Amino acid sequence: MSPEVLSERLLDFGVRVGKLVDALPDTRLGRHVGGQILRCGTSPAPNYEEGCAAESWADFVHKLSIVLKELHESRHWLRYLMKAKQLPDKRVQPLWKEGDELCRIIGQSLVTAKGVKHPKGGS
């Protein structure tokens, strides 16, 4: 998958998270979980963009690690929303699935990146 396609998927994920948060009930629980998932669900795309413009190979790997960490947290909060029955599963499940796929893609990219020295000789 090209960096451009992955970037677009991450951006779409963040947009979908934002719309999901707007649909949550205006309760203490809805506001709390909404704030949590809004922060972690919208951060992978800009962190990926920063990684693509990294100053070093180590910086690139670090930014990808942050992307993966935020996607894992997003996936957790989506599961939480399903368990807490805050929204219908049919609304949350597709977004959880996309988060899971993105975790797998970024995770594999990290495995590859950690096993490869930077092509220009940087660390």
N, C-alpha and C positions, 0 to 999 in steps of 0.2 A: 504494500500500500504506500502510495506516495505521501510525502510530508504534507502536501496541500490537502489531500483527501482526509488524512488523519486530523489535521487542524480543523477542517470543516466539521468533521464528526464531533470533535470535542466542543466546538462552538455550539453546534446544534444541541448537544447534551446539556450544556449550560443554559441555553434558552428554554429547553423543555423543563429543566429543573425550576427555573424561574416561574414558568407558567403553572407548574404543579404547586409551588409554594403559594401562589396567588389563589389557588383553589382550596387551600386548607381552611378548616374552620377557624374562626376568630375566637379561639379559646387559649388558655394558658399553654396547654400542650401543643396546640397547632402553631402558636407563635414561637414557642421554644424550638420545636423540631424544625419549623420553617426557617428560623434564623440559622440553625446549625447546617441544614442541607443547602441553604442558599450560599453560605460561605464556601463550603467544600465542593459543591456541585458546579459553581461558576469559576473556580480557580484553575482547573486543569488546562483549559484552553490558553489563557494568558501565560501560564507557566510553561506550556509546550512551546509557545511562540518565543519566549525568552530562551528556552533550551535550543531552539533552532538558530538563534543568534548568539549562542554561547561564546565566551572569550577563550575557552579551552575545552579539551575533551572531558576533563574532570568536571567542569562546570556543566557541560551538556548532560553527563551522566547524573549529576546532582539534580538538575532540573527535571529530568525524566523520573527520578526517584520521588520528587515532590508530586509530580503528576499522578504517579501510581498511588501514593499515599492518600491523596485527596479523592481519587476515584474509589479506593477501598472504603474510605469514610462515607462517601456518598452512597455507595452500595449498602452499607450498614443502615443508614438512616432511611433508605427506601424500604428495606426489610422491616425496619421498625414501624414505618407508616402502615405497611400491610398488616403486621401483627396487631397493631393498635386500632386497625379498622378506621383510620382517619379519612381514607378515600377508598373507593372501590378498587379491588385488585386489578381489574381490567385497565384502570387508569395508571396504576403504579408499575405493574409487572413489566410492560414493554420498556419502560425507562430503566428498571432494574436490569433487564436483559442487556440493554445497550451498555450500561455501566459495566456489567460483567464482561462483555466482549471487549470493551475498551481496556479493562484491567488486563485481560489476557494479551492483547496487542502490545500495550506498553510494557507489560512484564517480560514478554519475549524480546522486545526491543532492548530492554535493559540487560537481559542475559547476553544478547549479541554484543551490545555496546561495551559491556564490561570485559568481554573476551577479545576485543579488538583494540589494538593501539590506534591512536589517531593517525589517519593517513598522512598528515603533514609532520608527524614526529612529535607532536605535543603530548602531554600526559593528561 
